[in-house]
Every structure is written in C-alpha cells, then in structure tokens.
Amino acid sequence: MKKLLIVLVIGLFTFMDTNAQIEYKIITSVESIVPSGLGRSRIISAEGERDYQDFTSEQTEEDNTRNKSKRSDIRVKDFEETKLLNFYNIAGIRFQNIAANDAVVSSKINAMIESGWELAFVTSAVESDSGKDDNQGIFITRYIFKRNK
C-alpha cells in the first residue's frame, strides 16, 4: 500500500512538471552616459506581446527573398516607461544619480518578484564615448524574469 502511494505521488509530481509552462519577461534599463547630462535614462517594460515568427523569414540558397515585415507592425506602443536619472550632469559624473537609479531599479525588481516573477538572468552592455566628436553613450541592462504560467 505504501509503495503504491509513493508511486502515485511521484507520478503526480512528474505529470505536474511536464505540464509546467514557463513564460519570460524582459525589463530593460537604459542609462545615459552622455556628458553634461544631455541624455535620457529609462526603465522600459513592454506591455504588448509579439510573436517573433510573424517577423521571421528563412533564407536559403534557392530563395533569398528579403524579409518584408513592416517596422510599424513590429513596434510595441503599449509599454511602461520609468524615468531614471542620467549618470552625468553639467559638473561630471553624479554618484547620487547612480544611487537613485539603483533604488528605482531595485524597486522594479522587487515589484516583479512580488508579482510572482523570478529574476533568471541579467545581462548588460555599454556603448561609450569613443572620442572628442562622439557625444553618444548608453549603459543598457536587460533583466530577464521567468515564472510558471
């Protein structure tokens, strides 16, 4: 009887695991590293959904037809935008702005976790000032969350 009960419980958990579906959500922070505080910094979270297959074409040696997806169809107009402060102000790097951004990003991460999301991955990149004539630069971080549907 005990063996039967154990087998049933294991079978139930196995069935539950195979039916579990995971969904992912990406939150992106873009922080300006443009001198003099002229950039824009934000946390962006898409509210609209897109299926990548709607915008994907496969090219082969026989058929190299160009992807005809329209940018307007790909664009997401429903998104949440949270203002952040720029890393620089007119006097140079502003550490208070970095601390403020950390507090806002932490708040967003905590809100996602309270909503049942788990922070799975974090990845970041920099496009920085490359010289005297380049006044462009961003620090981008993608926070990838997951949860069971």
Secondary structure by P-SEA (a helix, b strand, c coil): caaaaaaaaaaaaaaaaaabbbbbbbbbbbbbccccccbbbbbbbbcccccccccbbbbccccccccccccccccccbbbbbbbbbccccccccaaaaaaaaaaaaaaaaaaaaaccccccccccccccccccccbbbbbbbbbbbbcc
